[in-house]
Amino acid sequence: MPGDEGPERTSLYCTFRLGALLVGIDVRRVQEVLKQDRMTSVPLAPAEVKGLINLRGEIVTAIDLRPQLGLPTDEELNANVVIRAEPDTFSLLVNEVGDVVSPASDDWEPVPAGVPRRVRQVVSGTFKLEGRLLLVLDLERVLALLDQRQEMAGVRGA
């Protein structure tokens, strides 16, 4: 399974809340965490592309994963997790940023069958953390799905 090698590659995860989900990404992919900032909307962009932010002169695409994950979009997004995905940088809009955690690699588990299919498409595995399930986001899968959505919408990446 592609996600089975995940714990060997990293032991630190930046966590954040997205709707009711606790999500984590490899801390080495995180450039910085910011409070929600002004965005410029992008006409004809997929629902996930909420806009562009100016990050000290660098234009960064702000992504809301809730539509892709089938989550309600009525809750306010309060933070940006700025991600390095060579050659691009993008921002994930999140409800709140959590801690950096270092779960034991022995606690790595495949994504449970009970997790909705839309979420399983972008998650490589899970860790159980003090009664909560940490879903490890697979950024390559996220980017591939966003590219597909942009192509379907007729929008080309920058």
C-alpha positions in Angstrom: 0.0 0.0 0.0 1.5 3.4 -0.9 1.0 4.9 2.5 2.7 2.1 4.4 6.1 3.6 4.1 5.0 7.0 5.5 6.2 6.7 9.1 9.8 5.9 8.0 9.9 9.1 6.0 8.8 11.5 8.8 8.1 11.4 12.4 6.8 15.0 12.8 3.4 16.1 11.6 1.9 19.6 11.6 -1.8 19.1 12.7 -4.8 21.1 11.9 -8.6 20.9 12.1 -10.6 20.8 8.9 -14.3 20.6 9.8 -14.5 17.6 12.2 -11.3 16.0 10.9 -7.9 16.1 12.6 -5.4 16.2 9.7 -1.6 16.1 9.7 1.1 16.7 7.1 4.8 16.2 7.1 6.2 19.2 9.0 9.0 19.4 6.4 6.5 20.4 3.8 5.2 23.3 5.9 6.7 26.7 5.1 4.8 28.7 7.6 1.4 29.1 9.4 -0.5 32.4 9.1 -3.8 33.9 10.2 -6.4 34.1 7.5 -5.5 36.9 5.1 -7.2 38.8 2.3 -7.6 36.9 -0.9 -8.2 37.8 -4.5 -10.8 35.5 -6.1 -10.1 33.5 -9.2 -12.9 33.5 -11.8 -13.9 30.1 -13.1 -11.7 28.3 -10.6 -12.8 25.0 -9.0 -14.6 25.3 -5.7 -11.5 24.3 -3.8 -9.5 27.3 -5.1 -10.7 30.1 -2.8 -8.3 32.7 -4.2 -4.8 34.1 -4.3 -2.8 35.6 -1.4 0.2 37.8 -1.6 2.9 36.3 0.7 5.6 38.9 0.8 5.6 39.3 -3.0 4.9 35.6 -3.8 1.5 34.9 -5.2 0.1 31.7 -3.5 -3.0 29.8 -4.3 -5.3 29.4 -1.3 -7.1 26.0 -1.3 -10.1 24.9 0.7 -10.2 21.1 0.8 -13.7 20.9 2.4 -15.6 20.6 -0.9 -13.2 17.8 -2.1 -13.6 16.0 1.2 -17.4 16.4 1.3 -17.3 18.5 4.5 -19.7 21.4 5.2 -18.3 24.8 4.2 -20.3 27.0 6.6 -17.6 27.1 9.3 -15.1 29.9 9.2 -11.5 29.2 8.1 -9.1 31.0 10.4 -5.6 30.0 9.3 -3.4 29.3 6.3 -0.9 26.4 6.3 1.6 27.4 3.6 2.9 24.3 1.9 6.0 23.8 -0.3 5.2 21.5 -3.2 8.1 22.0 -5.6 8.1 24.0 -7.8 5.0 25.7 -6.3 3.8 27.0 -3.0 0.2 26.9 -2.0 -1.9 27.5 1.1 -4.4 25.2 2.8 -7.2 27.0 4.5 -8.0 25.4 7.8 -10.3 26.0 10.8 -7.5 25.9 13.3 -3.9 24.9 13.6 -3.0 22.2 16.2 0.3 21.0 17.5 3.3 19.4 15.9 3.1 15.8 17.0 5.5 12.9 16.8 3.5 9.7 16.9 5.2 6.3 17.2 5.7 4.7 13.8 4.3 1.5 15.4 0.9 3.3 15.6 0.7 3.8 11.8 -2.4 2.2 10.4 -4.0 2.1 7.0 -7.0 4.4 6.5 -10.1 2.6 8.1 -12.8 1.5 5.7 -15.3 3.7 7.7 -13.6 6.8 6.5 -15.6 8.3 3.5 -14.1 7.5 0.1 -13.6 11.2 -0.7 -11.3 11.5 2.3 -9.5 8.2 1.7 -8.6 9.5 -1.8 -6.2 12.1 -0.2 -5.1 10.4 3.0 -2.1 8.0 3.1 -2.7 6.5 6.6 -3.7 7.3 10.2 -2.4 7.5 13.7 -4.5 7.2 16.9 -3.8 10.1 19.2 -5.4 10.2 22.6 -8.8 9.2 21.5 -8.6 11.1 18.1 -7.8 9.8 14.7 -5.0 11.8 12.9 -5.5 11.5 9.1 -2.1 11.9 7.3 -2.7 14.0 4.2 -0.9 12.9 1.0 0.0 16.1 -0.7 0.8 14.5 -4.0 -2.7 13.0 -4.1 -4.3 16.3 -3.2 -2.4 18.1 -6.0 -3.3 15.4 -8.5 -7.0 15.7 -7.7 -6.8 19.5 -7.8 -5.1 19.3 -11.2 -7.9 17.0 -12.5 -10.5 19.4 -11.2 -8.8 22.4 -12.9 -8.5 20.6 -16.2 -12.2 19.7 -16.0 -13.0 23.3 -15.2 -10.8 24.5 -18.1 -8.4 26.3 -15.8 -4.7 25.9 -16.4 -2.2 26.0 -13.5 0.3 28.8 -13.2 
